[in-house]
Amino acid sequence: MKKVALTGIKPTGIPHIGNYLGAIQPALKLSESCEARYFIADYHALNSTKDPAVIKRMTVEIAAAWLACGLDPQKVLFYRQSGVPETFELLTILLAFTPKGLMNRAHAYKAMIQANAASGKDPDEGVNMGLYTYPVLMAADILLFDTDYVPVGNDQFQHVEMAVDIAQSFNHIYATQAIKLPQAVAQDNYKTVVGLDGRKMSKSYGNIIPLFASEKQLRKLVMKIVTNSQSIAEPKDPDSCNVFALYKCFAKEEQVEALREKYLAGGMGWGYAKQQLFELMNETLRPYRLRYEELMQNQDYIYQVLAEGSQKARALAAQKIASLRKIIGID
């Protein structure tokens, strides 16, 4: 049997190309070798926003984005966290096996405590129990489906390790192996994509290129990429250039080498390099953009896909919860 790979997708609005290259593309590739499952973590979003309209909109947008980028709901499991209430029953169970000290060490909680201390506020100001127990809900997401692999970024490794700690506590107390221990997996082809200013592309830096930007907007943003003041005649270093760094993310090997030669030879202006990048990006992203626009015009289809996926996920989850209920004496 194939190993199970689970990817949680937090609804944070329309993704940018850094999200696509660094997370969406490698996560979708897992479906070639694993039984891949993807879920929209809409309850996790409640920790950061309390506006129902925003949560609903971002959920639809992120679901449409993944579908537009190639997620096939006929071949993989795609569901909403909120559509599988067994997740929250497992959360309640796992809380009884989670030491408070473990939660005290969670990165997000520690960061808020430190920020409050630095500004002279009460250490727990702004900390709700959703944030504090976030790692346990994530553990429930993972452990409910006998997950083998969880593809994560560097900042998420701790959450998978915590899920393992909680699972081991349960298994030890009941002398069982009923909860499978997951493994965090860093993507081999994970890319740190540079933004318009050369820093890591991030919404918090305001240096992003939206994945589904219109052709006009895409060209405008590409032309804003920061470069140095070298003249057209001067040879240029491709390996220190933000434009070239982005070009490599989309180009084939022979295209990369051809543009590299132009950099080193001199006689090439930044406008030419940016135009080459724009044309390549636009060619690559146009099908995704058109599919995304089509999906957003047919949101009933998106909800149908998520509802059908959630129904399939519930069938699996119900079996797991039934077996755990027997173990703990609640059946």
C-alpha positions as CSV (number, residue, x, y, z in Angstrom):
1,M,0.0,0.0,0.0
2,K,1.1,3.6,-0.7
3,K,2.1,5.7,2.2
4,V,-0.3,8.5,3.2
5,A,0.8,12.1,2.8
6,L,-1.3,14.8,4.4
7,T,-1.1,18.5,3.5
8,G,-2.9,21.1,5.5
9,I,-3.8,24.3,3.7
10,K,-4.5,27.4,5.8
11,P,-6.9,29.8,4.1
12,T,-4.8,33.0,3.8
13,G,-6.2,34.5,0.6
14,I,-4.9,34.2,-2.9
15,P,-1.4,32.7,-3.0
16,H,1.7,34.3,-4.5
17,I,4.2,32.7,-6.8
18,G,6.4,31.9,-3.7
19,N,3.6,29.9,-2.3
20,Y,3.1,28.1,-5.6
21,L,6.8,27.2,-6.1
22,G,7.6,26.5,-2.5
23,A,4.5,24.7,-1.3
24,I,1.7,24.0,-3.8
25,Q,3.9,22.5,-6.6
26,P,5.9,20.1,-4.4
27,A,2.8,19.1,-2.4
28,L,0.9,18.2,-5.5
29,K,3.8,16.2,-6.7
30,L,3.5,13.9,-3.7
31,S,0.3,12.4,-5.3
32,E,2.6,10.7,-7.8
33,S,4.2,8.5,-5.1
34,C,1.8,8.6,-2.1
35,E,-1.9,8.5,-1.3
36,A,-2.2,12.2,-1.0
37,R,-4.7,14.0,1.1
38,Y,-5.2,17.8,1.2
39,F,-7.5,19.7,3.6
40,I,-8.5,23.4,4.0
41,A,-7.7,24.2,7.7
42,D,-10.6,26.7,8.0
43,Y,-10.9,26.4,11.8
44,H,-7.2,27.3,12.2
45,A,-8.0,30.6,10.4
46,L,-10.4,31.5,13.3
47,N,-7.3,32.3,15.5
48,S,-6.3,35.1,13.2
49,T,-9.6,36.5,12.0
50,K,-13.1,36.6,13.4
51,D,-14.8,38.0,10.3
52,P,-17.1,35.3,8.9
53,A,-17.1,36.9,5.4
54,V,-13.3,36.9,5.3
55,I,-13.0,33.3,6.4
56,K,-15.6,32.2,3.8
57,R,-13.9,34.2,1.0
58,M,-10.4,33.0,1.8
59,T,-11.6,29.4,2.0
60,V,-13.1,29.6,-1.5
61,E,-10.1,31.4,-2.9
62,I,-7.5,28.9,-1.6
63,A,-9.6,26.0,-2.7
64,A,-9.9,27.5,-6.2
65,A,-6.2,28.2,-6.2
66,W,-5.2,24.6,-5.6
67,L,-7.7,23.2,-8.1
68,A,-6.5,25.7,-10.7
69,C,-2.9,24.6,-10.1
70,G,-3.7,21.0,-10.8
71,L,-5.2,19.3,-7.8
72,D,-7.5,16.6,-9.1
73,P,-10.3,15.7,-6.6
74,Q,-11.0,12.5,-8.6
75,K,-7.5,11.2,-7.8
76,V,-6.8,12.6,-4.3
77,L,-8.8,13.4,-1.2
78,F,-9.6,17.1,-0.9
79,Y,-11.8,18.3,2.0
80,R,-12.5,21.0,4.6
81,Q,-11.4,20.6,8.2
82,S,-14.7,21.9,9.3
83,G,-16.5,19.2,7.3
84,V,-14.9,16.4,9.4
85,P,-16.2,16.9,13.0
86,E,-14.4,13.7,14.1
87,T,-11.3,15.9,14.0
88,F,-12.6,17.9,17.0
89,E,-13.6,14.7,18.9
90,L,-10.0,13.5,18.5
91,L,-8.8,17.0,19.6
92,T,-10.7,16.5,22.9
93,I,-9.2,13.1,23.4
94,L,-5.6,14.3,22.6
95,L,-5.9,17.2,25.0
96,A,-6.0,14.7,27.9
97,F,-2.6,13.4,26.8
98,T,-0.9,16.8,26.1
99,P,1.3,18.3,28.9
100,K,0.9,22.0,29.4
101,G,4.6,22.3,29.3
102,L,4.7,21.0,25.7
103,M,2.3,23.8,24.7
104,N,4.4,26.4,26.5
105,R,7.2,25.5,24.1
106,A,5.2,26.1,20.9
107,H,6.9,28.7,18.7
108,A,3.8,30.8,18.0
109,Y,2.9,31.0,21.7
110,K,6.5,31.8,22.8
111,A,6.7,34.5,20.1
112,M,3.6,36.3,21.4
113,I,4.8,36.0,25.0
114,Q,8.2,37.5,24.1
115,A,6.6,40.3,22.0
116,N,4.3,41.2,24.9
117,A,7.2,41.2,27.4
118,A,9.3,43.4,25.0
119,S,6.5,46.0,24.9
120,G,5.7,45.9,28.6
121,K,2.3,44.2,28.3
122,D,0.9,41.3,30.2
123,P,2.6,38.2,28.9
124,D,-0.7,36.6,27.9
125,E,-2.3,39.6,26.3
126,G,-3.9,38.6,23.0
127,V,-3.3,34.9,23.6
128,N,-6.5,32.8,23.2
129,M,-6.9,29.1,23.8
130,G,-7.2,28.5,20.1
131,L,-3.7,29.8,19.6
132,Y,-2.4,28.1,22.7
133,T,-3.8,24.6,21.7
134,Y,-3.1,25.1,18.0
135,P,-0.5,22.3,18.0
136,V,-3.0,19.8,19.4
137,L,-5.6,20.6,16.7
138,M,-2.9,20.2,14.1
139,A,-2.0,16.8,15.8
140,A,-5.7,15.8,15.5
141,D,-5.7,16.8,11.8
142,I,-2.6,14.5,11.2
143,L,-3.3,11.6,13.5
144,L,-6.9,11.1,12.5
145,F,-5.9,9.7,9.1
146,D,-3.0,7.4,10.0
147,T,-0.7,9.8,8.2
148,D,2.8,8.7,7.3
149,Y,4.3,11.9,5.9
150,V,3.6,15.5,6.5
151,P,5.3,17.9,4.1
152,V,6.2,21.0,6.0
153,G,8.3,24.2,5.9
154,N,11.1,24.7,8.4
155,D,8.8,26.6,10.7
156,Q,6.3,23.7,11.0
157,F,8.6,20.8,12.0
158,Q,7.9,21.4,15.6
159,H,4.2,20.8,15.2
160,V,4.7,17.4,13.7
161,E,7.2,16.6,16.5
162,M,4.5,17.6,19.0
163,A,2.0,15.4,17.3
164,V,4.4,12.5,17.6
165,D,5.0,13.3,21.3
166,I,1.2,13.3,22.0
167,A,0.7,10.1,20.0
168,Q,3.4,8.3,21.9
169,S,1.9,9.4,25.2
170,F,-1.5,7.8,24.2
171,N,0.1,4.7,22.8
172,H,2.3,4.2,26.0
173,I,-0.6,4.6,28.4
174,Y,-2.8,2.1,26.6
175,A,0.0,-0.2,25.6
176,T,-1.0,0.1,21.9
177,Q,0.2,1.2,18.6
178,A,-3.3,2.5,17.6
179,I,-2.1,5.9,16.7
180,K,0.4,5.9,13.8
181,L,3.5,8.1,14.3
182,P,3.9,10.6,11.5
183,Q,7.1,11.9,10.0
184,A,7.7,15.5,9.0
185,V,9.1,15.7,5.4
186,A,11.0,18.7,4.0
187,Q,10.5,18.9,0.3
188,D,13.8,18.2,-1.6
189,N,12.9,20.7,-4.2
190,Y,11.7,23.4,-1.8
191,K,12.4,26.8,-3.2
192,T,13.0,30.0,-1.2
193,V,11.6,32.4,-3.8
194,V,12.9,36.0,-3.8
195,G,10.4,38.9,-3.9
196,L,10.5,42.2,-5.7
197,D,13.1,43.6,-3.3
198,G,15.4,40.5,-3.1
199,R,14.1,39.4,0.3
200,K,12.1,36.2,0.7
201,M,8.7,36.7,-1.1
202,S,6.2,37.3,1.7
203,K,2.9,39.2,2.2
204,S,4.4,40.7,5.4
205,Y,7.2,42.3,3.3
206,G,4.8,43.6,0.6
207,N,7.1,42.2,-2.1
208,I,4.9,39.6,-3.7
209,I,3.8,38.7,-7.2
210,P,0.2,37.3,-6.9
211,L,-0.1,33.9,-8.6
212,F,-3.1,34.9,-10.6
213,A,-2.1,38.5,-11.4
214,S,-3.5,39.8,-14.7
215,E,-1.0,40.0,-17.6
216,K,-0.9,43.8,-17.2
217,Q,-0.3,43.6,-13.5
218,L,2.2,40.9,-13.8
219,R,4.4,42.9,-16.2
220,K,4.1,46.0,-14.0
221,L,5.3,44.0,-11.0
222,V,8.2,42.3,-12.8
223,M,9.4,45.7,-14.0
224,K,9.6,46.8,-10.4
225,I,12.0,44.1,-9.4
226,V,15.0,45.8,-7.7
227,T,18.3,45.7,-9.7
228,N,21.6,47.5,-9.4
229,S,22.7,50.6,-11.4
230,Q,25.0,48.9,-13.9
231,S,24.9,50.2,-17.4
232,I,23.9,48.2,-20.4
233,A,27.4,47.7,-21.6
234,E,28.7,46.2,-18.3
235,P,28.8,42.4,-17.8
236,K,26.5,41.4,-14.9
237,D,26.5,38.7,-12.3
238,P,23.5,36.5,-12.7
239,D,23.9,34.8,-9.4
240,S,23.4,38.0,-7.4
241,C,20.5,39.2,-9.5
242,N,16.9,39.1,-8.3
243,V,15.5,38.9,-11.8
244,F,17.7,35.9,-12.7
245,A,16.8,34.2,-9.4
246,L,13.1,34.3,-10.4
247,Y,13.9,33.3,-14.0
248,K,15.5,30.1,-12.8
249,C,12.3,29.1,-11.1
250,F,10.4,29.0,-14.3
251,A,12.9,28.3,-17.1
252,K,14.3,25.1,-18.5
253,E,18.0,24.4,-18.1
254,E,18.9,25.5,-21.6
255,Q,17.0,28.8,-21.2
256,V,18.8,29.5,-17.9
257,E,22.2,29.0,-19.6
258,A,21.3,31.1,-22.6
259,L,20.3,34.1,-20.3
260,R,23.3,33.5,-18.1
261,E,25.6,34.0,-21.2
262,K,23.9,37.3,-22.0
263,Y,24.5,38.5,-18.4
264,L,28.2,37.6,-18.5
265,A,28.8,39.0,-22.0
266,G,27.5,42.5,-21.3
267,G,25.4,44.6,-23.7
268,M,22.2,43.6,-22.0
269,G,20.0,46.0,-20.1
270,W,17.8,45.2,-17.1
271,G,14.7,46.0,-19.2
272,Y,15.6,43.1,-21.5
273,A,16.1,40.6,-18.6
274,K,12.9,41.7,-17.0
275,Q,11.0,41.3,-20.3
276,Q,12.4,37.8,-20.7
277,L,11.2,36.9,-17.1
278,F,7.8,38.4,-17.7
279,E,7.2,36.5,-21.0
280,L,8.2,33.2,-19.4
281,M,6.2,33.7,-16.3
282,N,3.1,34.8,-18.2
283,E,3.3,31.8,-20.5
284,T,3.6,29.5,-17.5
285,L,0.9,31.1,-15.3
286,R,-1.7,32.0,-17.9
287,P,-3.4,28.5,-17.8
288,Y,-3.6,28.7,-14.0
289,R,-5.0,32.2,-14.1
290,L,-7.7,31.3,-16.6
291,R,-8.7,28.2,-14.7
292,Y,-8.8,30.2,-11.4
293,E,-11.0,32.9,-12.9
294,E,-13.3,30.1,-14.3
295,L,-13.6,28.4,-10.9
296,M,-14.3,31.7,-9.1
297,Q,-17.2,32.2,-11.5
298,N,-18.6,28.8,-10.5
299,Q,-18.2,28.6,-6.7
300,D,-21.0,26.0,-6.4
301,Y,-18.6,23.6,-8.0
302,I,-15.9,24.4,-5.4
303,Y,-18.3,23.8,-2.6
304,Q,-19.5,20.5,-4.2
305,V,-15.9,19.3,-4.5
306,L,-15.2,20.1,-0.8
307,A,-18.4,18.6,0.4
308,E,-17.8,15.3,-1.5
309,G,-14.3,15.2,-0.3
310,S,-15.4,15.8,3.3
311,Q,-17.9,13.0,3.1
312,K,-15.2,10.6,2.0
313,A,-12.8,11.9,4.7
314,R,-15.6,11.4,7.4
315,A,-15.9,7.7,6.4
316,L,-12.2,7.2,7.2
317,A,-12.3,9.4,10.3
318,A,-15.3,7.6,11.8
319,Q,-13.5,4.3,11.6
320,K,-10.5,5.7,13.5
321,I,-12.6,7.4,16.2
322,A,-14.6,4.2,16.7
323,S,-11.4,2.2,17.3
324,L,-10.0,4.9,19.7
325,R,-13.3,5.0,21.6
326,K,-13.0,1.3,22.4
327,I,-9.5,1.8,23.6
328,I,-10.4,4.6,26.0
329,G,-13.6,2.9,27.2
330,I,-16.1,5.3,25.6
331,D,-18.0,3.2,23.0
